[in-house]
């Protein structure tokens, strides 16, 4: 090449560094190399969603004390004799939770072996394993401190809030691991950008809605109402239990969050008009609308157990869709 057409050395070095950074953000032949492992990661995510739903069923049916105050044993035994239905429900939750932990630990080990050093999949997979340990400790704390069944203390409320937040972050870590193994690019979190601000705002609001939702569900379980009118009246009576008076916060915050999510999803799709971002934005908008409809149905039906489970599942799916939308919107620019 003639000297007149050669790029300046400094510009050439910047170009090489930029291309190296972009290439590092995208896994080499992601689907061909990690196809089986990616499928396993998505299966682990689906199984954990089922375990979370069963945990909500344990709370809604008041079966948290089915194994007494013993953990990890059940009523002081490995296999209880002639167990009651509450014992079977709680024991099933413990067994399925244990299998979920094994599945997450195995996923982290496989990712650590398959992915090269420095790959973001390693970091999120290890984070999922650590969060699973915290999840188990929080569940054990509920049993050992007696924050189950009819307990309505602030300790149980605080523990449920922490449990819900840890569960959401755990599901996000598993989803991001599966996303990366499926060929998703690494994130580009730059403080101060509009994309980062929108993603942080919506995720923070979704966490707040999830925590207030857990409190509301506990209040509906411990202090059920015989009619919608009575339930609304109790929310504003000064002598009502604090869990009842807190119920009004959740629907108000949920409506505000839904509007923010609708706006943010559309804004992210406009600012980063890739196929993944547009598809995930559409999915997120659909799920948040279904979630609002499910919330009103849950309120109108006086929070039956099956509707609480549907409402929780929609919340989990909306959260995961928003997490993956953020991952797509924060991906590095193509070369």
C-alpha positions in Angstrom: 0.0 0.0 0.0 1.4 3.4 -0.9 2.5 5.5 2.1 -0.1 8.2 1.2 -3.0 5.7 1.8 -1.8 4.2 5.0 -3.9 5.1 8.1 -2.1 7.0 10.9 -0.5 4.5 13.4 -2.6 5.8 16.3 -5.9 5.5 14.4 -4.9 2.0 13.3 -4.2 1.0 16.9 -7.6 2.4 18.0 -9.4 0.5 15.2 -7.7 -2.8 16.2 -8.6 -2.3 19.9 -12.2 -1.5 19.0 -12.5 -4.6 16.7 -10.9 -6.8 19.4 -13.4 -5.5 22.0 -16.4 -6.2 19.7 -15.1 -9.7 18.8 -14.6 -10.4 22.5 -18.2 -9.4 23.2 -19.6 -12.0 20.8 -19.0 -15.7 21.4 -17.3 -17.6 18.6 -19.9 -19.7 16.8 -22.2 -19.4 19.9 -25.0 -21.8 18.7 -22.6 -24.4 17.3 -20.2 -24.4 20.2 -22.6 -24.1 23.2 -25.9 -25.3 21.7 -26.4 -28.2 24.1 -25.2 -26.2 27.1 -27.4 -23.3 26.1 -30.4 -25.6 26.0 -29.6 -27.0 29.4 -29.3 -23.4 30.8 -32.8 -22.5 29.5 -34.1 -25.8 31.0 -32.6 -24.8 34.3 -34.3 -21.4 34.1 -37.7 -23.0 33.4 -37.3 -25.5 36.2 -36.4 -22.7 38.7 -39.5 -20.8 37.6 -41.6 -23.9 38.5 -39.8 -24.2 41.9 -40.6 -20.5 42.6 -44.2 -21.1 41.8 -44.3 -24.1 44.1 -42.8 -22.0 46.9 -45.6 -19.5 46.4 -48.1 -22.4 46.7 -46.4 -23.4 50.0 -47.0 -19.9 51.3 -50.5 -19.5 50.0 -51.6 -22.9 51.5 -50.0 -22.1 54.9 -47.8 -25.2 54.6 -44.5 -23.5 55.5 -44.6 -25.2 58.9 -45.2 -28.6 57.4 -41.8 -29.9 58.6 -42.0 -28.1 61.9 -39.0 -25.9 62.9 -36.5 -28.4 61.6 -34.2 -27.8 58.6 -32.9 -29.5 56.6 -34.6 -32.5 58.3 -38.4 -32.7 58.2 -39.9 -33.0 61.7 -36.6 -34.3 62.8 -36.6 -37.1 60.2 -35.2 -37.6 56.8 -38.4 -39.2 55.6 -41.3 -38.5 57.9 -43.7 -41.3 58.6 -47.4 -40.8 57.9 -47.0 -37.2 56.8 -49.9 -34.7 56.7 -50.7 -32.9 53.4 -48.9 -29.8 54.6 -45.8 -31.9 55.3 -45.9 -33.4 51.8 -46.2 -29.9 50.3 -43.3 -28.5 52.2 -41.2 -31.6 51.8 -41.8 -31.5 48.0 -40.7 -27.9 47.9 -37.5 -28.7 49.8 -36.7 -31.6 47.4 -37.4 -29.6 44.3 -35.3 -26.7 45.7 -32.4 -29.1 46.3 -32.6 -30.3 42.7 -32.7 -26.7 41.5 -29.5 -26.0 43.5 -27.7 -29.0 42.0 -28.8 -28.0 38.5 -27.5 -24.4 39.0 -24.2 -25.7 40.5 -23.8 -28.1 37.6 -24.5 -25.3 35.1 -21.8 -23.1 36.7 -19.3 -25.9 36.5 -20.1 -26.7 32.9 -19.9 -23.0 31.9 -16.6 -22.6 33.7 -15.2 -25.5 31.7 -16.6 -24.7 28.3 -16.2 -20.9 28.2 -12.8 -19.2 27.9 -11.3 -17.1 30.6 -12.9 -13.6 30.7 -16.1 -14.6 29.1 -19.1 -12.9 30.8 -21.0 -16.3 30.9 -18.6 -17.4 33.6 -19.3 -14.4 35.8 -23.1 -14.7 35.6 -23.0 -18.5 36.1 -20.9 -18.1 39.2 -23.2 -15.4 40.4 -26.2 -17.7 39.9 -24.5 -20.4 42.1 -23.7 -17.9 44.9 -27.3 -16.5 44.7 -28.6 -20.1 45.0 -26.7 -20.5 48.3 -28.2 -17.3 49.6 -31.7 -18.5 48.4 -31.3 -21.7 50.4 -30.2 -19.8 53.5 -33.1 -17.4 53.3 -35.5 -20.3 53.0 -33.9 -22.0 56.0 -34.2 -18.8 58.0 -38.0 -18.6 57.4 -38.3 -22.1 58.9 -35.8 -21.8 61.8 -37.1 -18.4 63.0 -40.7 -19.5 62.7 -41.7 -17.0 60.0 -44.2 -19.4 58.4 -47.8 -20.4 58.6 -49.8 -17.6 60.4 -46.8 -15.5 61.5 -47.4 -11.8 60.5 -44.3 -10.2 62.1 -42.0 -7.6 60.5 -39.3 -10.2 60.5 -41.3 -12.4 58.1 -42.1 -9.4 55.9 -38.5 -8.3 55.7 -37.3 -11.8 55.0 -39.9 -12.3 52.3 -38.8 -9.0 50.6 -35.2 -10.2 50.7 -36.2 -13.6 49.4 -38.2 -12.1 46.5 -35.3 -9.8 45.5 -32.8 -12.6 45.7 -35.1 -14.8 43.6 -35.4 -12.2 40.9 -31.7 -11.6 40.7 -31.1 -15.4 40.7 -33.5 -15.8 37.7 -31.8 -12.9 35.9 -28.4 -14.5 36.4 -29.5 -17.8 35.0 -31.3 -16.1 32.1 -28.2 -14.0 31.2 -26.1 -17.2 31.3 -28.5 -18.9 28.8 -28.6 -15.7 26.7 -24.8 -15.6 26.5 -24.5 -19.3 25.7 -27.1 -18.9 23.0 -25.0 -16.3 21.2 -26.0 -13.1 22.9 -23.4 -10.4 23.1 -21.8 -9.2 26.3 -23.4 -6.2 27.9 -22.0 -2.7 27.6 -23.0 -0.9 30.9 -21.9 2.7 30.6 -23.1 4.9 33.4 -24.8 8.0 32.2 -26.1 6.7 28.8 -29.9 6.9 28.2 -30.0 3.1 27.6 -28.3 2.4 31.0 -30.6 4.8 32.8 -33.8 3.3 31.3 -32.7 -0.2 32.1 -31.7 0.6 35.6 -34.9 2.5 36.3 -37.2 -0.2 35.0 -35.4 -3.0 36.7 -35.4 -1.1 40.0 -39.1 -0.4 39.7 -39.8 -4.0 38.9 -37.9 -5.1 42.0 -40.0 -2.7 44.1 -43.2 -3.9 42.7 -42.2 -7.5 43.3 -41.3 -6.8 47.0 -44.6 -5.0 47.6 -46.4 -7.8 45.7 -44.9 -10.3 48.1 -46.2 -8.3 51.1 -49.6 -7.9 49.5 -49.9 -11.7 48.8 -48.9 -12.4 52.4 -51.6 -10.0 53.6 -54.2 -11.6 51.4 -53.3 -15.0 52.7 -53.3 -14.1 56.4 -56.2 -11.6 56.3 -58.6 -12.7 53.6 -61.6 -10.5 52.7 -65.1 -11.7 52.1 -65.7 -9.1 49.4 -63.9 -6.5 47.3 -65.7 -3.6 49.0 -64.7 -4.9 52.5 -61.1 -5.5 51.4 -60.8 -1.9 50.1 -62.4 -0.5 53.3 -60.0 -2.5 55.5 -57.0 -1.0 53.6 -57.9 2.4 55.0 -58.9 1.5 58.6 -56.3 2.7 61.1 -56.8 -0.4 63.4 -56.2 -2.9 60.6 -53.0 -4.9 60.6 -50.1 -3.2 58.9 -50.0 -5.9 56.2 -53.6 -5.0 55.3 -52.9 -1.2 55.2 -49.8 -1.8 53.0 -51.9 -3.5 50.3 -52.8 -0.3 48.7 -49.2 0.5 47.8 -48.7 -2.4 45.5 -51.4 -1.7 42.8 -50.5 2.0 42.7 -46.8 1.3 42.3 -47.6 -1.5 39.8 -49.6 0.9 37.5 -46.8 3.5 37.6 -44.2 0.8 36.8 -46.3 -0.5 33.9 -46.4 2.9 32.3 -42.6 3.3 32.7 -41.9 -0.2 31.3 -44.1 0.5 28.3 -42.3 3.8 27.6 -38.8 2.3 28.3 -39.4 -0.7 26.1 -40.4 1.4 23.2 -37.6 3.9 23.7 -35.0 1.1 23.9 -36.3 -0.4 20.7 -36.1 3.0 18.9 -32.6 3.8 20.2 -31.2 0.2 19.5 -33.3 -1.1 16.6 -31.8 -4.6 16.4 -34.0 -7.6 15.8 -33.5 -8.9 19.3 -34.3 -5.5 20.9 -37.4 -5.0 18.9 -38.7 -8.5 19.5 -38.0 -8.4 23.3 -39.5 -4.9 23.5 -42.7 -6.2 21.9 -42.7 -9.2 24.3 -42.1 -7.0 27.3 -45.0 -4.7 26.4 -47.3 -7.7 26.0 -46.3 -9.3 29.3 -46.7 -6.0 31.3 -50.2 -5.5 29.9 -51.1 -9.1 30.8 -49.6 -8.6 34.2 -51.8 -5.5 34.9 -54.9 -7.4 33.7 -53.9 -10.3 36.0 -53.5 -7.9 38.9 -57.0 -6.6 38.5 -58.3 -10.1 38.1 -56.5 -11.2 41.3 -58.0 -8.2 43.1 -61.5 -8.8 41.8 -61.4 -12.6 42.6 -60.1 -11.9 46.2 -56.7 -13.5 45.5 -57.5 -17.2 45.2 -54.4 -19.4 45.3 -54.4 -20.3 41.6 -54.7 -16.6 40.6 -51.8 -15.7 42.9 -49.7 -18.3 41.1 -50.6 -17.0 37.7 -49.9 -13.4 38.8 -46.5 -14.5 40.1 -45.6 -16.4 36.9 -46.5 -13.3 34.8 -44.3 -11.2 37.1 -41.4 -13.5 36.7 -41.7 -13.7 32.9 -42.0 -9.9 32.7 -38.9 -9.5 34.8 -36.9 -11.9 32.7 -38.1 -10.3 29.4 -37.0 -6.9 30.8 -33.6 -8.3 31.8 -33.0 -9.8 28.3 -34.3 -6.6 26.7 -31.7 -4.7 28.8 -29.0 -7.1 27.7 -29.9 -6.6 24.1 -30.1 -2.8 24.4 -26.7 -2.6 26.2 -24.9 -4.8 23.6 -21.9 -3.2 21.9 -22.3 -1.6 18.5 -21.5 -3.9 15.6 -18.2 -3.1 13.8 
